[in-house]
Amino acid sequence: MPQDNAPDRLSGLVIDDRRDARFKVNRRAFVDDDVLRAERDLIFSKCWLYLGHTSEVPKAGSFVSRRVGGRPIIFTRDREGKLNALYNTCPHRGAVVCRERSGTRRSFTCGYHAWTFDERGRLMGMPGREALPPDATEDCKLDLVRVERMEEFRGFVFVCFDRHAMPLVDYLAGAAEYLAYVADQGAHGMEIDPGTQDYGVDANWKLLQENSADGYHGVPTHSTYFDYLRARDDTGSAGMGPPGRSRNLGNGHAVVESIGARPWGRPYARWVPGFGEESKAEIAELNRAIMERLGPERGNVVANGDRNLIVFPNLVVNDIMATTIRTFYPVRPGHMEVTAWSLSPVGESKGSRDRRLRNFVEFLGPAGFASPDDVEMLEMCQRGYANVAAAPWNDISRGMRSNAPATTDELQMRTFWRRWRQLVSGDPSLELTGP
C-alpha cells in the first residue's frame, strides 16, 4: 500500500455509515505490512498494554520476563515491595539480561560480559570497571532502562511506552468497573495459577480480538461443545443461555455480558449441573458469602454474571468458562502469538480450584473444545483474505439499528474498529460512540 497520505488511506479502511446502518472493514487491514507497521507505531507504542498480575511477583526478588508489544520486559518486585518494569536489554551491548521466564532473584547478570543489575535495574558491578571514566555510572547512565509508564489497577498491571499517555484509570474508562468485578470475586484477592498457555495462530491479531466477544459464532462454531453438554448434563437443550447485552465502555473497550443461569458457567459461586450434586452446598455458601461481602446488587453481578471484557487493543478477560486472561500480539500480518493465564480467588478450596482449572483447559485451552474451533475459523478467514482484490470488505453491521444490542450483535467489534481508525488516522475528532 503506498505511503502517500497514509493516515487517510488507513482511515478509509473502515466505513462507518450510520445513516444506512452499514459498517465495513477492508480486508487489507488484515494482510498489509504497512497496516501492521502503523499499528506498531500508533497503537502498541501508545496504548496501555497488560504486563501481568501482582500475584505473579508476590515477594521481594520475584520476577517475570515476557514480551509486551514486541519488547522484552522484566517485571519485578524489589526489596521495598515496589513493582518495577524494566527493559530486558543490557545498556552495554544490548543482550537480554534475564533469560528465565520467572523466579526469584536479587540480581540479573548479563551472560555476554557479566554486567550485573539488582531487581530495581541498578548497575551493581562489572568486570574491569576501572577501564571506564569515573563518572560512567553516575545519574543511572548504565542502569537498566525503566519502561516509561507502569500503573496498577486492582492487581492488573499495565505498561505504556508513551510517557505522555493519560493515566491508566482514565484509559480504562468503563472497563475499570468490569476489572473490579473480577477482582471482587476473591475476598482475599486474586492470583494467577501456575502455568501459561502459549500458542501461535496463522491469522491477524485483530481477528482474535473480534472473536473473543462474538456471541454470533458460538452455537455454529462450537456445536460439538454444546452437544457434549447436552449429553453430559442431560439438559436436552443446552445452548447459549439467556440473552445478554453488549456495551461500549469507551476508548475502544467493550463487554458482552449476561446475568442469569446459563447451562454452563464459572466454577465459583453459581452452580451448574456439570459441577455435580456434591458441590452444591459449597457453591451455595460461596454465593452467600459474596452477597454478604458486596451486597446483593454488586454481589449478583460478581457471582451470577458472565462477562467477556475487551480492553483495547489486545487484552481479553473471559469471565465465563473459568476466569481467563488472554493477550495476543502480531508477529506478521498473518500470524499472532497468544498467551493465556487462569486467574483464581486466593484461598479457594481444592474442589473449587479443580473445577475452575478443569473448565480453563476444557473450553479455552489450546486443546479444549473452543480454542481449536476458533483457531480453525480465524485461519480460514485469513486464507480467504487472499481474495481481497475481488472481495475486499468484511461486514460488521449487525445490530446497528438496535437500541439494546445483544451479544449476537456486533457493537463490541464496531467499538474496537472506531478506536482503531481514530488512532491509525491520527484524527481524534472521529466519533467513538454510537450504535
DRENDO-1510 file (C-alpha; in Angstrom, 1 decimal, always signed):
<recs>
REC; n; res; u; v; w
REC; 1; MET; +0.0; +0.0; +0.0 .
REC; 2; PRO; +1.5; +3.4; -0.9 .
REC; 3; GLN; +2.9; +5.6; +1.8 .
REC; 4; ASP; +1.4; +8.8; +0.4 .
REC; 5; ASN; -1.4; +10.2; +2.7 .
REC; 6; ALA; -1.0; +7.0; +4.8 .
REC; 7; PRO; -3.4; +8.2; +7.6 .
REC; 8; ASP; -6.2; +9.0; +5.2 .
REC; 9; ARG; -5.7; +5.6; +3.5 .
REC; 10; LEU; -5.8; +3.8; +6.8 .
REC; 11; SER; -8.8; +5.7; +7.9 .
REC; 12; GLY; -10.5; +4.7; +4.6 .
REC; 13; LEU; -10.2; +1.0; +5.6 .
REC; 14; VAL; -13.2; +1.5; +7.8 .
REC; 15; ILE; -16.6; +2.6; +6.6 .
REC; 16; ASP; -19.0; +3.8; +9.4 .
REC; 17; ASP; -22.2; +4.7; +7.6 .
REC; 18; ARG; -24.6; +5.5; +10.4 .
REC; 19; ARG; -27.4; +6.7; +8.2 .
REC; 20; ASP; -27.8; +3.4; +6.3 .
REC; 21; ALA; -26.6; +1.3; +9.2 .
REC; 22; ARG; -23.7; -0.2; +7.4 .
REC; 23; PHE; -20.3; -0.8; +8.9 .
REC; 24; LYS; -17.5; -2.3; +6.8 .
REC; 25; VAL; -13.8; -3.1; +7.3 .
REC; 26; ASN; -11.5; -3.5; +4.3 .
REC; 27; ARG; -9.7; -6.8; +4.4 .
REC; 28; ARG; -6.4; -5.1; +3.6 .
REC; 29; ALA; -6.4; -4.2; +7.4 .
REC; 30; PHE; -5.6; -7.9; +8.0 .
REC; 31; VAL; -3.0; -8.6; +5.3 .
REC; 32; ASP; -1.0; -5.4; +4.7 .
REC; 33; ASP; +2.5; -4.9; +6.1 .
REC; 34; ASP; +2.0; -1.1; +6.1 .
REC; 35; VAL; -1.1; -1.5; +8.3 .
REC; 36; LEU; +0.9; -3.6; +10.8 .
REC; 37; ARG; +3.7; -1.0; +10.8 .
REC; 38; ALA; +1.2; +1.7; +11.6 .
REC; 39; GLU; -0.3; -0.4; +14.4 .
REC; 40; ARG; +3.0; -0.9; +16.0 .
REC; 41; ASP; +3.8; +2.8; +15.9 .
REC; 42; LEU; +0.4; +4.3; +16.7 .
REC; 43; ILE; -1.3; +1.6; +18.8 .
REC; 44; PHE; +1.1; -0.7; +20.5 .
REC; 45; SER; +3.6; +2.1; +21.2 .
REC; 46; LYS; +1.0; +4.5; +22.5 .
REC; 47; CYS; -1.7; +2.5; +24.3 .
REC; 48; TRP; -1.6; +0.9; +27.8 .
REC; 49; LEU; -0.8; -2.8; +27.4 .
REC; 50; TYR; -1.3; -5.6; +30.0 .
REC; 51; LEU; +2.0; -6.6; +31.7 .
REC; 52; GLY; +0.9; -9.0; +34.4 .
REC; 53; HIS; -0.8; -9.5; +37.7 .
REC; 54; THR; +0.7; -8.5; +41.0 .
REC; 55; SER; +0.3; -12.1; +42.3 .
REC; 56; GLU; +3.0; -13.2; +39.8 .
REC; 57; VAL; +5.6; -11.3; +41.8 .
REC; 58; PRO; +4.5; -12.0; +45.3 .
REC; 59; LYS; +7.7; -11.3; +47.3 .
REC; 60; ALA; +10.9; -9.4; +47.2 .
REC; 61; GLY; +13.1; -10.6; +44.3 .
REC; 62; SER; +10.2; -12.2; +42.4 .
REC; 63; PHE; +10.3; -11.6; +38.7 .
REC; 64; VAL; +8.6; -12.5; +35.4 .
REC; 65; SER; +10.1; -11.8; +32.0 .
REC; 66; ARG; +7.9; -11.6; +28.9 .
REC; 67; ARG; +7.5; -9.8; +25.7 .
REC; 68; VAL; +4.9; -7.0; +25.7 .
REC; 69; GLY; +4.2; -5.2; +22.4 .
REC; 70; GLY; +7.1; -7.0; +20.9 .
REC; 71; ARG; +9.5; -5.7; +23.6 .
REC; 72; PRO; +11.3; -7.9; +26.2 .
REC; 73; ILE; +10.5; -6.7; +29.7 .
REC; 74; ILE; +11.3; -7.8; +33.2 .
REC; 75; PHE; +8.5; -7.3; +35.8 .
REC; 76; THR; +9.9; -7.4; +39.3 .
REC; 77; ARG; +9.1; -6.7; +42.9 .
REC; 78; ASP; +12.0; -5.1; +44.7 .
REC; 79; ARG; +13.2; -5.4; +48.4 .
REC; 80; GLU; +11.0; -2.4; +49.3 .
REC; 81; GLY; +8.0; -4.2; +47.9 .
REC; 82; LYS; +7.6; -1.9; +44.9 .
REC; 83; LEU; +6.8; -3.1; +41.4 .
REC; 84; ASN; +9.2; -2.4; +38.5 .
REC; 85; ALA; +9.0; -2.7; +34.8 .
REC; 86; LEU; +12.5; -2.8; +33.2 .
REC; 87; TYR; +13.5; -3.1; +29.5 .
REC; 88; ASN; +15.3; -6.5; +29.3 .
REC; 89; THR; +18.3; -5.3; +27.4 .
REC; 90; CYS; +21.8; -4.6; +28.7 .
REC; 91; PRO; +23.0; -1.0; +28.4 .
REC; 92; HIS; +26.4; -2.3; +27.4 .
REC; 93; ARG; +25.8; -4.2; +24.1 .
REC; 94; GLY; +22.1; -4.8; +24.2 .
REC; 95; ALA; +21.8; -8.5; +25.1 .
REC; 96; VAL; +18.8; -9.6; +27.3 .
REC; 97; VAL; +20.0; -9.9; +30.9 .
REC; 98; CYS; +17.2; -12.2; +32.1 .
REC; 99; ARG; +16.7; -15.5; +30.2 .
REC; 100; GLU; +14.4; -17.2; +32.6 .
REC; 101; ARG; +10.6; -16.8; +32.4 .
REC; 102; SER; +10.1; -16.4; +36.1 .
REC; 103; GLY; +11.7; -17.0; +39.5 .
REC; 104; THR; +13.2; -15.2; +42.5 .
REC; 105; ARG; +16.5; -13.3; +42.2 .
REC; 106; ARG; +18.2; -10.4; +43.8 .
REC; 107; SER; +20.3; -9.7; +40.7 .
REC; 108; PHE; +20.5; -10.3; +37.0 .
REC; 109; THR; +23.8; -10.9; +35.2 .
REC; 110; CYS; +24.2; -10.4; +31.5 .
REC; 111; GLY; +25.6; -13.6; +30.0 .
REC; 112; TYR; +27.7; -11.6; +27.5 .
REC; 113; HIS; +30.1; -9.6; +29.6 .
REC; 114; ALA; +28.8; -10.3; +33.2 .
REC; 115; TRP; +27.4; -6.8; +34.0 .
REC; 116; THR; +25.1; -7.3; +37.0 .
REC; 117; PHE; +22.0; -5.4; +38.0 .
REC; 118; ASP; +19.7; -5.5; +41.0 .
REC; 119; GLU; +16.0; -6.1; +40.9 .
REC; 120; ARG; +15.4; -2.4; +40.5 .
REC; 121; GLY; +17.6; -2.4; +37.4 .
REC; 122; ARG; +20.5; -0.6; +39.1 .
REC; 123; LEU; +24.0; -1.5; +38.0 .
REC; 124; MET; +25.8; -3.4; +40.7 .
REC; 125; GLY; +29.1; -4.2; +39.1 .
REC; 126; MET; +31.0; -5.2; +36.0 .
REC; 127; PRO; +34.4; -6.8; +35.2 .
REC; 128; GLY; +37.1; -4.2; +34.6 .
REC; 129; ARG; +35.2; -1.2; +36.0 .
REC; 130; GLU; +38.5; +0.8; +36.0 .
REC; 131; ALA; +38.6; +0.9; +32.2 .
REC; 132; LEU; +35.6; +3.3; +32.1 .
REC; 133; PRO; +35.6; +7.0; +33.0 .
REC; 134; PRO; +34.9; +7.8; +36.7 .
REC; 135; ASP; +31.5; +9.3; +36.0 .
REC; 136; ALA; +30.3; +6.5; +33.7 .
REC; 137; THR; +27.8; +5.1; +36.2 .
REC; 138; GLU; +26.5; +8.4; +37.6 .
REC; 139; ASP; +22.9; +9.5; +37.0 .
REC; 140; CYS; +21.8; +6.0; +36.2 .
REC; 141; LYS; +23.7; +6.1; +32.9 .
REC; 142; LEU; +24.4; +2.4; +32.9 .
REC; 143; ASP; +21.3; +1.1; +34.7 .
REC; 144; LEU; +18.6; -1.0; +33.0 .
REC; 145; VAL; +16.2; +1.4; +31.4 .
REC; 146; ARG; +12.8; +1.6; +33.1 .
REC; 147; VAL; +9.6; +1.3; +31.0 .
REC; 148; GLU; +8.2; +4.8; +30.5 .
REC; 149; ARG; +5.0; +4.2; +32.4 .
REC; 150; MET; +3.7; +1.4; +34.7 .
REC; 151; GLU; +0.5; +1.5; +36.7 .
REC; 152; GLU; -1.7; -1.0; +38.5 .
REC; 153; PHE; -5.5; -1.3; +38.9 .
REC; 154; ARG; -6.9; -3.9; +41.3 .
REC; 155; GLY; -3.9; -6.2; +40.8 .
REC; 156; PHE; -3.8; -5.8; +37.0 .
REC; 157; VAL; -0.5; -4.2; +35.9 .
REC; 158; PHE; -0.2; -2.3; +32.7 .
REC; 159; VAL; +2.7; -0.5; +30.9 .
REC; 160; CYS; +2.8; +2.2; +28.3 .
REC; 161; PHE; +5.7; +3.2; +26.1 .
REC; 162; ASP; +4.5; +6.7; +25.8 .
REC; 163; ARG; +5.4; +8.8; +28.8 .
REC; 164; HIS; +2.7; +11.4; +27.9 .
REC; 165; ALA; -0.1; +8.9; +28.0 .
REC; 166; MET; -3.2; +9.5; +30.1 .
REC; 167; PRO; -3.4; +7.8; +33.5 .
REC; 168; LEU; -4.3; +4.2; +33.4 .
REC; 169; VAL; -7.6; +4.6; +35.2 .
REC; 170; ASP; -8.7; +7.2; +32.6 .
REC; 171; TYR; -7.6; +5.0; +29.8 .
REC; 172; LEU; -9.6; +2.1; +31.2 .
REC; 173; ALA; -12.8; +4.2; +31.3 .
REC; 174; GLY; -15.8; +1.9; +31.8 .
REC; 175; ALA; -13.6; -1.2; +31.6 .
REC; 176; ALA; -12.3; -0.5; +35.1 .
REC; 177; GLU; -15.7; -1.4; +36.6 .
REC; 178; TYR; -15.5; -4.8; +35.0 .
REC; 179; LEU; -11.9; -5.5; +36.1 .
REC; 180; ALA; -13.1; -4.6; +39.6 .
REC; 181; TYR; -16.0; -7.2; +39.3 .
REC; 182; VAL; -13.3; -9.8; +38.5 .
REC; 183; ALA; -11.1; -8.6; +41.4 .
REC; 184; ASP; -14.1; -8.7; +43.8 .
REC; 185; GLN; -14.5; -12.5; +43.3 .
REC; 186; GLY; -11.8; -13.1; +45.9 .
REC; 187; ALA; -12.3; -11.9; +49.5 .
REC; 188; HIS; -8.5; -12.0; +49.9 .
REC; 189; GLY; -7.6; -11.0; +46.4 .
REC; 190; MET; -6.9; -12.9; +43.2 .
REC; 191; GLU; -3.9; -14.9; +41.9 .
REC; 192; ILE; -2.6; -16.3; +38.7 .
REC; 193; ASP; -2.5; -20.0; +38.7 .
REC; 194; PRO; +0.9; -21.7; +37.9 .
REC; 195; GLY; +1.4; -22.4; +34.2 .
REC; 196; THR; +0.8; -20.5; +31.0 .
REC; 197; GLN; -0.8; -21.3; +27.7 .
REC; 198; ASP; +1.4; -20.1; +24.7 .
REC; 199; TYR; +0.5; -20.8; +21.1 .
REC; 200; GLY; +0.6; -19.3; +17.7 .
REC; 201; VAL; -2.3; -18.7; +15.2 .
REC; 202; ASP; -1.8; -18.1; +11.5 .
REC; 203; ALA; -4.2; -15.2; +11.4 .
REC; 204; ASN; -4.2; -11.5; +12.0 .
REC; 205; TRP; -4.3; -10.4; +15.7 .
REC; 206; LYS; -7.5; -8.4; +15.2 .
REC; 207; LEU; -9.4; -11.4; +14.3 .
REC; 208; LEU; -9.0; -12.9; +17.8 .
REC; 209; GLN; -10.0; -9.6; +19.3 .
REC; 210; GLU; -13.2; -9.7; +17.3 .
REC; 211; ASN; -13.8; -13.4; +18.0 .
REC; 212; SER; -13.3; -13.1; +21.8 .
REC; 213; ALA; -16.6; -11.2; +22.2 .
REC; 214; ASP; -18.5; -12.6; +19.3 .
REC; 215; GLY; -21.7; -14.3; +20.6 .
REC; 216; TYR; -22.9; -14.8; +17.0 .
REC; 217; HIS; -20.4; -17.6; +16.3 .
REC; 218; GLY; -21.0; -19.6; +19.5 .
REC; 219; VAL; -23.6; -22.2; +18.5 .
REC; 220; PRO; -22.5; -22.9; +14.9 .
REC; 221; THR; -18.7; -22.9; +15.6 .
REC; 222; HIS; -18.9; -24.7; +18.9 .
REC; 223; SER; -21.7; -27.2; +18.2 .
REC; 224; THR; -19.6; -30.1; +19.5 .
REC; 225; TYR; -19.2; -28.5; +22.9 .
REC; 226; PHE; -23.0; -27.9; +23.2 .
REC; 227; ASP; -23.7; -31.5; +22.1 .
REC; 228; TYR; -21.2; -32.6; +24.8 .
REC; 229; LEU; -23.1; -30.5; +27.4 .
REC; 230; ARG; -26.4; -32.0; +26.4 .
REC; 231; ALA; -25.1; -35.5; +26.8 .
REC; 232; ARG; -23.1; -34.8; +30.0 .
REC; 233; ASP; -25.8; -32.9; +31.9 .
REC; 234; ASP; -28.9; -34.4; +30.3 .
REC; 235; THR; -30.3; -30.9; +29.8 .
REC; 236; GLY; -32.0; -31.6; +26.5 .
REC; 237; SER; -31.5; -28.1; +25.1 .
REC; 238; ALA; -28.2; -26.7; +26.4 .
REC; 239; GLY; -27.3; -23.7; +24.4 .
REC; 240; MET; -26.2; -20.1; +24.8 .
REC; 241; GLY; -28.5; -19.4; +27.7 .
REC; 242; PRO; -30.4; -16.2; +28.4 .
REC; 243; PRO; -29.8; -13.3; +26.0 .
REC; 244; GLY; -27.2; -10.9; +27.1 .
REC; 245; ARG; -26.1; -7.4; +26.1 .
REC; 246; SER; -23.0; -5.7; +24.6 .
REC; 247; ARG; -21.7; -2.3; +25.8 .
REC; 248; ASN; -19.3; +0.3; +24.6 .
REC; 249; LEU; -17.1; +1.1; +27.6 .
REC; 250; GLY; -15.1; +4.0; +26.0 .
REC; 251; ASN; -11.7; +4.2; +24.5 .
REC; 252; GLY; -12.3; +1.2; +22.3 .
REC; 253; HIS; -13.1; -1.1; +25.2 .
REC; 254; ALA; -16.3; -3.2; +25.2 .
REC; 255; VAL; -18.0; -6.0; +27.1 .
REC; 256; VAL; -20.6; -8.7; +26.4 .
REC; 257; GLU; -22.4; -9.9; +29.5 .
REC; 258; SER; -25.4; -11.6; +31.0 .
REC; 259; ILE; -26.8; -12.1; +34.4 .
REC; 260; GLY; -28.6; -15.5; +34.7 .
REC; 261; ALA; -28.2; -19.2; +34.8 .
REC; 262; ARG; -26.6; -20.4; +31.7 .
REC; 263; PRO; -26.3; -24.2; +31.3 .
REC; 264; TRP; -22.5; -23.7; +31.7 .
REC; 265; GLY; -20.5; -21.1; +33.7 .
REC; 266; ARG; -17.7; -20.3; +36.1 .
REC; 267; PRO; -16.9; -22.8; +38.8 .
REC; 268; TYR; -17.0; -20.3; +41.6 .
REC; 269; ALA; -20.3; -19.1; +43.1 .
REC; 270; ARG; -23.0; -20.3; +40.7 .
REC; 271; TRP; -23.9; -24.0; +40.4 .
REC; 272; VAL; -24.4; -25.7; +37.1 .
REC; 273; PRO; -25.1; -29.4; +36.5 .
REC; 274; GLY; -21.7; -30.2; +35.3 .
REC; 275; PHE; -20.2; -29.5; +38.8 .
REC; 276; GLY; -22.1; -32.4; +40.3 .
REC; 277; GLU; -24.6; -32.6; +43.2 .
REC; 278; GLU; -21.7; -32.9; +45.7 .
REC; 279; SER; -20.6; -29.4; +45.0 .
REC; 280; LYS; -24.0; -27.7; +45.6 .
REC; 281; ALA; -23.5; -26.9; +49.2 .
REC; 282; GLU; -20.0; -25.4; +48.8 .
REC; 283; ILE; -21.1; -23.2; +45.9 .
REC; 284; ALA; -24.2; -22.0; +47.7 .
REC; 285; GLU; -22.0; -20.9; +50.6 .
REC; 286; LEU; -19.6; -19.1; +48.3 .
REC; 287; ASN; -22.6; -17.3; +46.8 .
REC; 288; ARG; -24.0; -16.4; +50.2 .
REC; 289; ALA; -20.5; -15.0; +51.3 .
REC; 290; ILE; -20.2; -12.8; +48.2 .
REC; 291; MET; -23.7; -11.4; +48.7 .
REC; 292; GLU; -22.9; -10.6; +52.3 .
REC; 293; ARG; -19.5; -9.1; +51.5 .
REC; 294; LEU; -20.5; -7.0; +48.5 .
REC; 295; GLY; -24.3; -6.5; +49.0 .
REC; 296; PRO; -27.0; -8.1; +46.9 .
REC; 297; GLU; -26.7; -5.8; +43.8 .
REC; 298; ARG; -23.0; -5.9; +43.3 .
REC; 299; GLY; -22.8; -9.5; +44.6 .
REC; 300; ASN; -25.3; -10.6; +42.0 .
REC; 301; VAL; -23.2; -9.2; +39.2 .
REC; 302; VAL; -20.0; -10.8; +40.6 .
REC; 303; ALA; -21.4; -14.2; +41.5 .
REC; 304; ASN; -24.1; -14.7; +38.8 .
REC; 305; GLY; -22.8; -12.7; +35.9 .
REC; 306; ASP; -20.9; -13.8; +32.8 .
REC; 307; ARG; -18.7; -11.3; +31.0 .
REC; 308; ASN; -16.2; -11.2; +28.1 .
REC; 309; LEU; -14.3; -8.0; +28.6 .
REC; 310; ILE; -12.2; -6.5; +25.7 .
REC; 311; VAL; -9.6; -3.9; +26.8 .
REC; 312; PHE; -8.2; -2.1; +23.7 .
REC; 313; PRO; -6.1; -3.1; +22.0 .
REC; 314; ASN; -5.4; -6.8; +22.9 .
REC; 315; LEU; -6.4; -7.8; +26.4 .
REC; 316; VAL; -9.4; -10.1; +26.9 .
REC; 317; VAL; -10.7; -11.1; +30.3 .
REC; 318; ASN; -13.0; -14.1; +29.8 .
REC; 319; ASP; -15.1; -14.5; +32.9 .
REC; 320; ILE; -17.4; -17.2; +31.7 .
REC; 321; MET; -15.5; -20.5; +31.5 .
REC; 322; ALA; -13.2; -20.1; +34.5 .
REC; 323; THR; -11.6; -16.6; +34.6 .
REC; 324; THR; -9.1; -16.4; +31.7 .
REC; 325; ILE; -6.7; -13.5; +30.9 .
REC; 326; ARG; -5.5; -13.6; +27.3 .
REC; 327; THR; -3.2; -11.4; +25.3 .
REC; 328; PHE; -2.2; -11.6; +21.6 .
REC; 329; TYR; +0.4; -9.8; +19.6 .
REC; 330; PRO; +1.1; -9.6; +15.9 .
REC; 331; VAL; +4.3; -11.2; +14.5 .
REC; 332; ARG; +3.3; -10.7; +10.9 .
REC; 333; PRO; +0.0; -9.6; +9.3 .
REC; 334; GLY; -1.0; -13.2; +9.1 .
REC; 335; HIS; +0.5; -14.6; +12.4 .
REC; 336; MET; +0.0; -13.8; +16.0 .
REC; 337; GLU; +1.3; -15.1; +19.3 .
REC; 338; VAL; -1.3; -15.9; +22.1 .
REC; 339; THR; -0.7; -16.1; +25.8 .
REC; 340; ALA; -3.3; -17.0; +28.4 .
REC; 341; TRP; -3.4; -17.4; +32.2 .
REC; 342; SER; -6.0; -18.7; +34.6 .
REC; 343; LEU; -7.0; -16.3; +37.5 .
REC; 344; SER; -8.5; -17.6; +40.7 .
REC; 345; PRO; -9.5; -16.3; +44.2 .
REC; 346; VAL; -6.8; -16.5; +46.8 .
REC; 347; GLY; -7.6; -19.3; +49.3 .
REC; 348; GLU; -10.4; -21.0; +47.5 .
REC; 349; SER; -10.9; -24.7; +48.3 .
REC; 350; LYS; -9.2; -27.5; +46.4 .
REC; 351; GLY; -12.5; -28.6; +44.9 .
REC; 352; SER; -13.3; -25.1; +43.7 .
REC; 353; ARG; -9.8; -24.7; +42.2 .
REC; 354; ASP; -10.1; -28.1; +40.5 .
REC; 355; ARG; -13.4; -27.2; +38.9 .
REC; 356; ARG; -12.0; -23.9; +37.8 .
REC; 357; LEU; -8.9; -25.3; +36.2 .
REC; 358; ARG; -10.9; -28.1; +34.5 .
REC; 359; ASN; -13.1; -25.5; +32.9 .
REC; 360; PHE; -10.0; -23.5; +32.0 .
REC; 361; VAL; -8.5; -26.3; +29.9 .
REC; 362; GLU; -11.7; -27.9; +28.8 .
REC; 363; PHE; -13.1; -24.9; +27.0 .
REC; 364; LEU; -10.5; -22.2; +26.3 .
REC; 365; GLY; -7.3; -24.3; +26.4 .
REC; 366; PRO; -5.3; -24.9; +23.2 .
REC; 367; ALA; -6.6; -28.5; +23.1 .
REC; 368; GLY; -10.1; -27.6; +24.6 .
REC; 369; PHE; -13.4; -27.5; +22.9 .
REC; 370; ALA; -13.4; -23.9; +21.9 .
REC; 371; SER; -9.9; -22.7; +21.1 .
REC; 372; PRO; -9.2; -25.3; +18.3 .
REC; 373; ASP; -12.6; -24.4; +16.7 .
REC; 374; ASP; -11.8; -20.7; +16.9 .
REC; 375; VAL; -8.2; -21.1; +15.6 .
REC; 376; GLU; -9.5; -23.0; +12.6 .
REC; 377; MET; -12.1; -20.3; +11.8 .
REC; 378; LEU; -9.7; -17.5; +12.2 .
REC; 379; GLU; -7.1; -19.2; +9.9 .
REC; 380; MET; -9.9; -19.9; +7.4 .
REC; 381; CYS; -10.7; -16.2; +7.4 .
REC; 382; GLN; -7.0; -15.3; +6.9 .
REC; 383; ARG; -6.8; -17.7; +4.0 .
REC; 384; GLY; -9.9; -16.2; +2.5 .
REC; 385; TYR; -8.3; -12.8; +2.5 .
REC; 386; ALA; -6.1; -13.8; -0.4 .
REC; 387; ASN; -9.2; -12.8; -2.4 .
REC; 388; VAL; -9.0; -9.2; -1.1 .
REC; 389; ALA; -8.8; -7.7; -4.5 .
REC; 390; ALA; -12.1; -9.2; -5.7 .
REC; 391; ALA; -13.9; -9.4; -2.3 .
REC; 392; PRO; -12.5; -6.5; -0.2 .
REC; 393; TRP; -14.9; -6.0; +2.7 .
REC; 394; ASN; -15.9; -7.5; +6.0 .
REC; 395; ASP; -19.4; -6.6; +7.1 .
REC; 396; ILE; -19.8; -5.7; +10.8 .
REC; 397; SER; -23.3; -4.2; +10.7 .
REC; 398; ARG; -25.3; -6.5; +13.0 .
REC; 399; GLY; -27.4; -4.5; +15.5 .
REC; 400; MET; -26.6; -1.0; +14.2 .
REC; 401; ARG; -30.3; -0.2; +14.3 .
REC; 402; SER; -30.8; -1.8; +17.8 .
REC; 403; ASN; -31.3; +0.3; +20.9 .
REC; 404; ALA; -30.3; -2.7; +23.0 .
REC; 405; PRO; -27.5; -4.6; +21.2 .
REC; 406; ALA; -27.4; -8.3; +22.1 .
REC; 407; THR; -24.3; -10.5; +22.4 .
REC; 408; THR; -25.0; -11.8; +18.9 .
REC; 409; ASP; -24.8; -8.3; +17.5 .
REC; 410; GLU; -21.6; -6.6; +16.7 .
REC; 411; LEU; -21.4; -3.4; +18.7 .
REC; 412; GLN; -18.4; -4.6; +20.5 .
REC; 413; MET; -16.5; -5.0; +17.2 .
REC; 414; ARG; -17.5; -1.6; +15.9 .
REC; 415; THR; -16.3; -0.2; +19.2 .
REC; 416; PHE; -12.9; -1.6; +18.6 .
REC; 417; TRP; -12.7; -0.6; +15.0 .
REC; 418; ARG; -13.8; +3.0; +15.7 .
REC; 419; ARG; -10.9; +3.4; +18.2 .
REC; 420; TRP; -8.5; +1.6; +15.8 .
REC; 421; ARG; -9.5; +4.1; +13.0 .
REC; 422; GLN; -9.1; +7.1; +15.3 .
REC; 423; LEU; -5.6; +6.1; +16.3 .
REC; 424; VAL; -4.2; +5.0; +12.9 .
REC; 425; SER; -5.6; +8.1; +11.2 .
REC; 426; GLY; -4.4; +10.5; +14.0 .
REC; 427; ASP; -7.8; +12.2; +13.9 .
REC; 428; PRO; -9.2; +12.5; +17.5 .
REC; 429; SER; -12.4; +14.0; +16.2 .
REC; 430; LEU; -13.6; +10.7; +14.8 .
REC; 431; GLU; -16.7; +9.6; +16.8 .
REC; 432; LEU; -16.3; +6.6; +19.1 .
REC; 433; THR; -19.8; +6.4; +20.4 .
REC; 434; GLY; -22.9; +5.2; +18.5 .
REC; 435; PRO; -24.8; +2.0; +17.6 .
</recs>
